[in-house]
Amino acid sequence: MYTLGISCYYHDSSAAVLKDGKVIAAVEEERFSRKKFDDDFPKQAINWCLKESGISPKNLDSVAFYDKPLLKFERLLDNYIAVAPRGLYSFLDVIPKWIHKRLWVKDEISKHLKDFNGEIIFPEHHMSHAAHAFFTSPFDEAAILTVDGVGEWTTASFGTAHDTTIKLTNDIRWPHSVGLFYSAFTYFLGFKVNEGEYKLMGLSAYGKPKYYDLIMENLVDVKNDGSIHLNMKYFSFTYDKVMTNQKFSDLFGILPRKEDSKAEQIHYDIAASAQLVLEDILLKMVNHVHKKTGMTNLCFGGGVALNGVANYRILKDGPFENIHIPPSPGDGGSAVGCAQYLYYCHDKNKRMIEDNVERIKNNIFVGPSHSNDEIKSFLDINKIDYKLLETNSLLQTTAKLIVEGNVVGWYQGKMEWGPRALGNRSIIADPRNAKMKDILNEKIKHRESFRPFAPCILEECASEYFDVDVSSPYMLLVAPVKKPEKIPAVTHVDGTARLQTVSKDINLLFYNLITEFYKITGVPVLINTSMNVRGEPIVDTPEQAYNMIVKTDMDYIVMGDYIIKK
């Protein structure tokens, strides 16, 4: 039984194909269009998923779209009526897009999938988040918490899941949104909404939460159960294209920071304050959900679940024994989530929980891949010099190059699902070199100097270097570093790092590379950052991977069994 899931028209358009409930192909549209955070209908992603699955549209049994467009349109109209006459320019920009295109998703799907005759369903936005969070987990039953900007009307929800049934019983509704609260500060501090929230999280480490009380007293009313009420006098996202208004600026005594302008201490302090408010709201939510459900397991989804600092607080200070966050908890991941909802909840197919190794592999490594023959063909056609090495020699040579201070691209196997490179489309370097962070930011990634880099560590060594007692295969936890003097390049200014634990059973090649580095240095850690430059998606093809060495100061790239020097 083949099921197609689609997410688009907001940000991070994507598609996924499931066979009998198992993800066999999933990819974001941006990887093909090369337009970062592409929100268009994911034609190329759908085509690749079908090709990778070896099927045509007529072989699909059913299709799911990740939310209900009519309900979302209802909310938009209701909102514009409520704020009129303000919001006219926003109305004239947004509504035509819906009338001409976004309301007709079903027609768009049918037009693209010629010969498809199955059912098309539209689960609610937060149900797609919930399904992705639960059905990627190892749990038979769990409490569910989803938190994001906004779906149709809902901005956060909770409930329970058991076997193939998910019940979302409570929610918070537009315009009162934890995600939009955080996005407002993202905008105010000079970053793009729906793109720069992780930058705000990184910026917050440089500040002190001096404005915590000011925010709590003026901007948001937080109840003990974690429900919130935004003071809309300070926010403009209901009627304008920007998130905050003049009153918001007056409250902090500064204007919104311009993108790429120098960040001052006040920006760091505001970021730290917003981050702490977010964490405290989420902890109240989690405590309330635990109290109401009585569950020991929590599945956490929605875009806010990408905040690794908050996730660590939930893990350490929250009441749940076990927490699962999917590898792509935002809207992109809902292409998988809505397909899982269709297969398990709607069609009531039996759920078989895979062992951890297979489950995590199938959660991550389901994207495009390019064989050694394809890589060699590209290199030969373009007359690019390379060395072909057998696996052990390749690993030893690469580890030695990293030890010598080289920055190396690592392009292997299937592309990762989700926003993180987890060892197959990675740039890797030596974490012991304190200067490496600045080298990578300036010469390779071409991005802001305050942004930290992530460590990847052999899973069995994680608790020796970080204050964690669980695995972190999806790089979604920011934890205190126990040995910052040994790995300064991945230790953020506040002594933390967003770690990825690497298992021998899940990614043997990458595990063995870290092991070779460990043998030479005594440190079982590498810097791991995604293979892309600022403003571009992660690379897909061998050509895009090779171009990284052309347009940056990367020293070497390893593509399959081939090693290329700059």
N, C-alpha and C positions, 0 to 999 in steps of 0.2 A: 504494500500500500504506500503510495507516494503522496506526500503533502508538501505544498509550497507555502511559505510564509513571506509576507512583504511588509516593509516599513518604509514610509517616505512622506514627503511634503512638509516636514518640519525641520529636521536636520538628521544627518547620518543615515541616509537611505540605504537599505540593505535587502538582501533576499537570502532565503535558506530553503533547502529541500531536505525533508525527513523521509526515510524509508522505514516503515513499521515503527515509527516513533524515534528512530535514531538519526541524529544529524549526520548527513553524508556530504553536504556541501553548504557553505555559508560564507558570504563575503559582502563587504560594503561597496556601494556603487563608486565611491571616491577612488577606489584602488584601480578602476578602469578609466574613469572620466578624468582623473588627475585633478579634480576640483575638490579641495579639502572640505569636509563636512557637506558634501553634495546632498541636496535635499530633493532632487528631481526623481521622477519615476525610475526605478532601478532596472532599466531594460538590459543593460550589459551584465549586471549581477544576476538577473534571472536567467539570461541566456547561458552564462557560464555554469550556473548551478544545474541547469537541465543537461548541459553537455557533460559536465563532470559526473552526473548521475547516470548517464547513458540512456536518457529518455527524451521524448518529445512531449509537448503539451498534452497530447491525447492520452498519455500514460498517467497523467496526474489524476488522482482520485478527488482531490479537493484543494481549495486555496483559502488562506486566511489573510486578512488585512489587519494591521495591528491596532486599529481603533475604529470608532464610529464617526465618520465624517459629518453626517447630518447633525448629530448631537454637538459636535465641535462648532459647526456653523451656527447652530441655535445659540450657543454661548456667545459667539462673536457678535451676532445681531443684538442679542439681549444686552450685551455690554455697551455697544455703540449707542443704543437707545438710552441707556441709563446715564451715560456721560455726556450726551449731546447738550449743546452744540460743540463742545470740545471733541476732539477725535476725528474731525472731518477729513483731515489729510491722511490719517491712518486708515480710515474707512475707505477712502478712494484708492488707496494703495492695496489694501488687503482683500476687500470684498470681490473686486473683479477677478482676482486669481482663483477664488473659490467658485464663482459662478461659471467661469470659463473652463476650469480644469478640476479642481480638487473635490468638488461634489460628485464628479462622475468617475470615481475610482473604479467602480464595477465595470463600466464601459471600457476604461483604459486597460484593465486586466484582461477582459474578453478580447479586446482588439489585439493585444500583444500575444495572447496565448491562443493562437488559431488552432482549431480542432479540439480545444478543451471543452468538455461538456459536464464537468462536475459542479459541485456546490461551491459557492463563495460565501464565507462567513466573516463577520465583523465583530470580534470580541471587544469589550471596552478596553481602553488604553491601559488602565491599571491592572486589569485582568491579564493582559499580555505580559506586563512586568512581573506579576505574581507567578504566572505559569513558568516563565523563564527562570525565576529565582528558585522555584520549588522543583521543577522537573530536571534541573541540572544538579540537584543536591543528592546526597546519599540518604536522605530521610524518607521514611514512609509516612510520617506525619510531622507537622511543624506549624508554628505561628508564622504568619506572613505580614511583613511591613513593606509598603511601597511609598517612596517619597520622591517627588520630582517638581518640575515647574508647574505644568498643568497638563491634564489629558483632555477629556471632553469638558467636564466641570470639576472633576476631582483633582486635588493637588497632593493628597496623601491618603492612604487607606490601610486598614489592617483587617485580619481575619485569620482563618485557619485552613490548612490543607491536609487531606488524608487520602492516600492511595490515588485515585483519579478525580477527586472532588476538591475544588477550591471555593471557599465562601469568604467573600469580602464583606464584612458586616458594618464597618464604620468608616467614615471618610471626612476629610476637610475639603472645603470647596472654594473655587475661584471667588474673589481674587486673593484670598488668604492662603499664601503658599510659602513653605519653607524654601523651596527651590528658587522661587522668584525673589524672595528676600535676599538670598545669597547672590543671585544674578544681579540684583540691584547694586550691590557692593562691587561685584565684578565690573559692571559698567562704570561706576563712580570712580573706581581706581584705575581706569584706563585700559580695560581689557574687553574683548568682544563677548557678548552674552552667548551662551550655549557653546562657547569655544574656550574661553579663558578662565573658567571657574577653577581649574587645577592650578593656574598661575596664581590666583588669589590665595589658594591654600599654601603654595610655596612661599609667597610674599609674607604671609602671616607669621612665619617663623622668625622674621627679623624684628617684630614689634612686640609691644606689651599691650594687653587688653585694657587700655586706659579709658576707652569709650564704651565699655560694656554697660555700665549703668545708664549712660546717656541713651544708648540704643534701647535698652529694656524699658526705660521710662517714657520714651517718646515714639519709638518706631513700631514696637511689637509687644502685644499683650500675650504672655505665655501662661497657660493654665497648667495645673499639676499633671494633667494627663498628656501634656505635650501639644494639645490643640493650640492654635495661634490665631490672633486677630491683628492684621496689619493696620497701622494708622495710615489710611490712604491719602491723607493730606500731604504726605511726604513723597509719595510714589506717583509716577506718571505713566506706568506701563499699560493702564487701562485705556488711555486716550492718546498716547504719543508713541513715537518710535524709539524714544529713550526711556530709561527705567526710573530715573529720579528727577525731581523738579527743584526749583530755586529754594524752597523751604528746606529740603534735604541738604543742599549746599550750605545754607545759612546755619543749620544745626551744627555742622562740623567746622564752619568758618573757612571753607575752601571751595573752589570750583571743582567740577569733575576733572580728574587728571587726563591730559591728552595722551593718546597712545604713543608710546616710544619716548615720551618726555621723562626726565629724571624722576625717579621715585624718592620722596623725602621721608623723614622719620614719621611724620603724621600719617602718611599713606601706610607705612608698615603697621603703625599702631591701630589704625582703623581696620586694617585687614585682620590683625590679631583679635580684635574685639568681635568682628563679625564671625570669625571662625569659632570663637569660644561660645558665642550665642548659639550658633548652629549645633555645636556639640551638645550643649546643655538641653536644647529643645529635643534633639534626637534621643538623648538619654531618658528624658521624661517620657517620650513616646514609647521607648523600648520597655521601660519599667511598667507602664500602663498596659501595654500589649501582653507582657508576661503575667501580670495580675489578672487580666481578663480571660486569657486563654488557658493558663495553667500549663503551657507546653514547656519542654526543656530545649527544643530546637527552634531556631529563628532563621527564616529565609528573608533576606533584605534585598529589595530591588528598586528600580527607578534611578534616574541620573544622579541623585544625591548620594547613592551608594558608591559612587566613584571617589568620594572624599575619604582617602585612606587614613587621615588623621582622626576623623570622626569614627571610622570603622574600628580603629584600635581602641578608642575610648569605650565603644559599645562592647567590644570583646573583653576588655579589662574591668570596666566599671559597671557593666550591665549584668542583669540577673540570669541570662540564658547560658546553659552549659555548652551548647554548640551553635555556631553561626555559619551560615553559608551565604556567600554573595557570588552571583554568576560572573563569568569573565567579562561580559558586556552588559552591565545592568541598565544602561541608558536606552534610548529609543532604537538605536541600531540593533541591539540585542533582541528587541521585541519581534523582529522577523522570525527568529527561532521561537520566541515565547508564544506568539499567536499560533504558529504551526503546532507547537506542543499542546496548547489549549485545544485546538481543533482535534488532534489525534486522541488525546487522553480524556479531556473533560466533555467535549461535544460528542465525539463518537464512542466514548466509553470503552476504548481498547485497553487491554490489560497492561499494566506497567511492570516492567522487570527492571529492578535497580541493579545496574552494573557494578562490578567491583571498582574501587577507587581509581585504579590505573586506567582501565578502559573508559570509565566515565570522564575523567579529566582529559584524556587524549581526545575523546569525541566532543568535549566542550571547547577545545582550543584548536587543534590542528585539522581544520576542515576547509582551508582556503586553497587558492591556486598553487600549483607547483610546476617546476620546470626541470626536466631531466638533465643528466650530465651531457647527453647527446645534443640537446637544445642549447645548453650553455656553450659547449665546444663549437657548435655551428656558428653561434653569434660571435665568439671570439675569433674564429678562423676567417669568417667573412669580413670582419672589420680589422683583420691583421693585427690583433692585439696579442702581445707576448704573454705567455703564461707558463706555469709549471704544473704538470699533472703528478699528483702524489697519492700513494695508497693511504688508506685511512689513518693508520698509526703514525706514519710519517707526517701526514697533514696536521694531525692534532699536535704532535710534538713541535713541529715547525711553527705553527700558529701561536702556541703557548710561549715559545721562546721569543717570537717577535713582540708579543705583548709585554713580556718581562723587560725587553730592551727599550720599551717606551713608545712603541708604535701603536697607532690607532688602526684597528682592523674591522672591516665590514665582514659580516658572517651571514651568508645567504644560502639557506639549506631547506630542503623538504617543503612541506606544505605551509603556506602563510597562516599566521595566527588569526583567530576570530576575536574581534574586539579591538579596543584602542591601543593595546600594549603589544610591543614586540617581546616575545617570550623565548627567544633563542633561535628563531629561524629567519628573521629579518632584522637582525640586530647590528649595532655598532658596539664593539667591545674594546675595553682598555684596562689598564692597570689601576686598581683602586688605591694602591699604596702611595701613588704619586700625588701629593697635595695639589700640584699645579694642573693636574689632568682635567679637573672640572672646568677651569677657565679655558684651557686649550680646546676642549670639546664644544663649549658654548660659543666661543669666538670663531674658531677656525673650521669647525665641522658642522655644527647645527645652526650657526648664525642666529642665535636667540639671546634672550635677556640673561644678564650675568647672574641674577639672583636665583635662577632656577636650578634645582639640585638634580643629580643623576642617581639612578637606581642601582643597587647591588643585586647580583644574582649569586646565590650561594648553594653549595651542596646541601640538600635537605637535612642530612643527618648532623650537619654542623651549625644549623641555624640558631639554636638556643645558646651556643657558645659565643656568638657574635651579636645577637640581638635578643631583646627582652620579649621573646615569643615562645610559646609552647605548642603552637599549631603550625601546620604548613601554610604557605602563602603562594600557591602555584600561579595565581593570576595577577600578582603584583598590586594587591588592593589593601594592603596594611602598611601604615607608616609606624614603625616601632623604634624605641630608643636603641641606640648602638652601644653595645657593651665594651667594644674595643676600638674606639674612634681613632686612637693613635696608629692603629694598624691599617685602617681603611679610610684615610682622611678625605679622599676624593668623592666618596659616596655618603659622607656624614654631613648632614645639613647643619646650618648655623645653630639650630636648637638641639643638636645631638641625636637627631633621628634619621631614619632612612626608609624609603618605600621599597621593601625587599621582595624579591622573587625567590622562592625555594625551588631548586631543580632536582627532580627525582630521576634516578637511573632507569626506572621502569617507564617513565613518561617521555623523556627526551634523552636517549642514551648518548647520542653524538655530542650534544651540548654539555651533558654531565661529564663525559670523558674529557672534553676540552678544559672544563674548570678543574678537573682532577689533574691533568697535565700541568696546569698553572700552579696548582696546590703542591705538586711534587717538587717543583723548582723553588717556590717561594715560601711554602709553609702557610699560605693564606688561601682558603678555599672559596674565594670571592672574586668576581669580575665586575667591572662596570658594564651595565647593559642598557643601552638606549636604542630607540627605534631608528631604523635606517631611512631617514628622511631629513630634509632641511626645513627650516621654519617656513610655514605657509604651504607645504606640500604634504600629500598623504605618504604613508609608508610605501616603499617601492614594491612593485609587482614583478615586472619582467627582468630578465638578465640585462637588457639594455639600460633600464632605469637604475638597476643596482650598480652597473659599471659607471654610469654617469655620476654617481656619488663620489667616485675617486677622481673624476675629471673636474667637478665644480667645487670640491672642498679640499682641505688639506689632509684627508684620510691617506694613510701610508700604504695600506694593502687592502685587498678584498679577496675573500675566500668564497668562491661560488661552486657549490658541489665539491668535486675533487680537484678543482683548479684554483691556483693561487696567482694573483695578479698584483704586481708592484706598480705604484704610481709612476 
